[in-house]
Amino acid sequence: MAVSEKLLIRVQAISGLLFATFLILHLSNLMASILGQNTYDLYMRTLRWYYQNPLVEIFVVGTASLTHIFASLTRGIKRRKIERSQGQYNRPSLRLRLHRYSGYFIFLAFFGHVLATRSPSLIFAKDVDMSFLHFSLTIMPWFFYPYYILLGTSGIYHLSNGVISALRLLKVKIPKSAAAPSSRMFWIWAGLSLAITIFSVLSIGGILIEIDSGRYEEWKLFASKFLPISLLE
């Protein structure tokens, strides 16, 4: 049975808003790195009471994210089929194109990111903290610096634009200045999100702040189970 476009849009909006309650906390934790390692770790431990609660993790994080992915991809596939059948492509605004591109990137990174960041504590009883991310930047800087910056920026952009769109769909009043495709306010925030993400990642990498490397050997031993030894030397 085919799902109607109208239902898909509502499912996409509601599941996105539900997942946003986690994503806002997750991204704010990234920003906390600018204030130092202790602040980052304390903030992360404080937030875990919410997003690692079994019910929240299953329904808000897991189910909502997968539902949002399903609705988004289904709409995208339908849109492509319609465009091909009609022989024309309607070019959306830059704001919408970036929203879709950021969503595609998040989707490509999603399952690997969840596995890499959640399995150490859930499966191997390893308490993940800022030193874990610092370790990844140390052993593979050529990959993880651009990856974290792109993922963080994509997350903030997709979250911001998505929440605005979802609230408008659900008839919640949003200032026109924020919702318009050419909104100066929105583009200023998009630029700030890029700057904040870069500073955050540079902080985690130990370039802007000092990082305690006391757990380096612990993470190195852990990573040796999954990665080639040449990457860890």
C-alpha positions in Angstrom: 0.0 0.0 0.0 1.5 3.3 -1.1 1.9 6.0 1.5 0.4 9.4 0.5 2.7 12.4 0.2 0.6 14.3 2.7 1.1 11.6 5.4 4.8 11.3 4.6 5.3 15.1 5.1 3.6 15.0 8.5 5.5 11.9 9.6 8.8 13.5 8.4 8.0 16.7 10.4 6.8 15.0 13.6 9.6 12.4 13.7 12.2 15.2 12.9 10.9 17.3 15.8 11.0 14.3 18.2 14.6 13.4 17.2 15.5 17.1 17.4 15.1 16.9 21.2 18.1 14.7 21.2 20.1 16.3 18.4 19.9 19.7 20.1 21.6 18.3 23.2 24.1 16.3 21.1 25.2 19.3 19.1 25.3 21.6 22.1 27.7 19.1 23.7 30.0 19.6 20.7 29.9 23.4 21.3 30.7 22.9 25.0 34.2 21.7 24.0 35.2 25.3 23.4 34.9 25.8 27.2 37.3 23.0 27.9 37.6 19.3 28.4 36.2 19.2 31.9 33.1 21.2 30.9 32.5 19.0 27.9 32.7 15.8 29.9 30.6 17.1 32.8 28.0 18.4 30.3 27.9 15.0 28.5 27.5 13.1 31.8 24.6 15.5 32.7 22.8 14.9 29.4 23.1 11.2 29.5 20.3 10.9 32.1 17.9 11.9 29.2 19.2 10.4 26.0 20.6 7.2 27.4 17.3 6.4 29.2 16.2 3.1 27.6 12.8 4.5 26.5 14.2 7.7 25.2 17.0 5.9 23.4 14.6 3.4 21.8 11.8 5.7 20.8 13.2 9.3 20.6 16.6 8.5 19.3 16.2 5.2 17.5 12.6 5.0 16.3 12.2 8.7 15.5 15.5 8.9 13.6 14.8 5.8 11.5 11.2 7.0 10.8 12.5 10.4 9.7 15.1 8.7 7.4 12.4 6.5 5.9 10.0 9.4 5.3 12.7 11.6 3.8 14.2 9.0 1.5 10.7 7.9 0.3 9.8 11.5 -0.5 13.1 12.0 -2.3 12.6 8.8 -4.4 9.0 9.8 -5.3 10.1 13.3 -6.2 12.8 11.9 -8.6 10.3 9.6 -10.3 7.9 12.4 -10.9 10.6 14.7 -12.3 11.8 11.9 -14.6 8.3 11.1 -15.8 7.6 14.7 -16.5 11.0 15.3 -18.1 11.7 18.4 -16.0 13.6 19.4 -12.9 12.4 22.2 -10.6 15.5 23.7 -9.1 14.7 24.5 -5.4 16.2 27.4 -3.5 19.7 27.3 -2.2 18.4 27.0 1.3 16.4 23.9 0.5 19.2 22.3 -1.6 21.6 22.7 1.3 18.9 21.2 3.6 18.7 18.1 1.3 22.5 17.8 0.8 23.1 18.1 4.6 20.4 15.4 5.1 22.0 13.1 2.6 25.4 13.4 4.3 24.0 12.8 7.8 22.2 9.7 6.4 25.5 8.4 5.0 27.3 9.0 8.2 24.5 8.1 10.6 24.9 4.3 11.2 28.7 4.4 11.3 28.5 7.4 13.7 26.1 5.7 16.0 28.1 2.4 16.0 31.4 4.2 16.7 30.1 6.5 19.5 27.6 4.2 21.2 29.1 0.7 21.0 32.1 1.5 23.3 29.9 2.1 26.3 26.9 -0.1 25.3 28.9 -3.2 24.3 32.4 -2.8 25.7 31.6 -0.9 28.9 34.0 1.9 27.9 33.0 5.4 29.2 33.2 7.6 26.2 34.3 11.2 26.8 36.2 14.0 25.0 39.4 12.0 25.1 37.8 9.4 22.8 37.1 12.0 20.1 40.6 13.6 20.7 42.1 10.1 20.1 40.3 9.8 16.8 41.6 13.2 15.6 45.1 12.2 16.7 45.3 8.9 14.8 43.4 10.0 11.6 43.4 13.8 11.4 43.2 13.7 7.6 39.8 12.0 7.9 38.3 13.1 11.2 38.9 16.9 11.1 36.9 17.4 7.8 34.4 14.7 8.9 33.6 16.2 12.3 33.4 19.7 10.8 31.1 18.6 8.0 29.0 16.5 10.3 28.6 19.2 12.9 27.8 21.9 10.4 25.4 19.6 8.5 23.7 18.7 11.8 23.2 22.3 12.9 22.0 23.4 9.5 19.6 20.5 8.9 18.3 20.8 12.4 17.7 24.6 12.2 16.0 24.6 8.8 14.1 21.4 9.5 12.6 22.6 12.8 11.5 25.8 11.2 9.9 23.9 8.3 8.3 21.3 10.6 6.8 23.9 12.9 5.3 25.8 10.0 3.8 22.6 8.7 2.2 22.0 12.0 0.7 25.5 12.0 3.1 26.9 14.7 3.7 30.6 14.1 7.3 31.3 12.9 8.7 34.8 12.2 8.6 35.3 8.4 12.1 36.7 8.7 13.4 33.3 9.8 11.3 31.2 7.4 12.0 33.1 4.1 14.5 31.4 1.8 16.6 34.6 1.6 16.4 35.3 5.4 19.4 37.2 6.5 18.9 36.0 10.0 19.0 32.4 9.0 22.1 32.8 6.8 24.0 34.6 9.6 23.1 31.7 11.9 24.3 29.2 9.2 27.7 31.1 9.0 28.0 31.1 12.8 27.2 27.4 13.0 30.2 26.7 10.6 32.5 28.9 12.8 31.3 27.3 16.0 31.8 23.8 14.6 35.3 24.6 13.4 36.3 26.1 16.8 34.7 23.1 18.6 36.6 20.5 16.5 39.9 22.4 16.9 39.3 22.4 20.6 38.6 18.6 20.7 41.8 18.2 18.6 43.8 20.0 21.3 44.8 22.9 19.0 42.9 25.6 20.9 42.9 24.0 24.4 45.0 21.5 26.3 43.7 18.0 26.4 44.5 15.4 29.0 46.0 12.4 27.2 45.8 10.1 30.2 43.4 7.7 28.4 45.4 7.6 25.2 46.9 4.2 25.7 43.5 2.8 26.8 41.9 4.0 23.6 44.8 2.8 21.5 44.5 -0.7 22.9 40.7 -0.6 22.3 41.1 0.7 18.7 43.8 -2.0 17.9 40.9 -4.6 18.0 39.3 -2.9 15.0 41.9 -0.8 13.1 45.2 -1.7 11.4 48.2 -1.2 13.7 49.8 1.1 11.1 47.1 3.8 11.9 47.9 3.7 15.6 51.7 4.1 15.4 
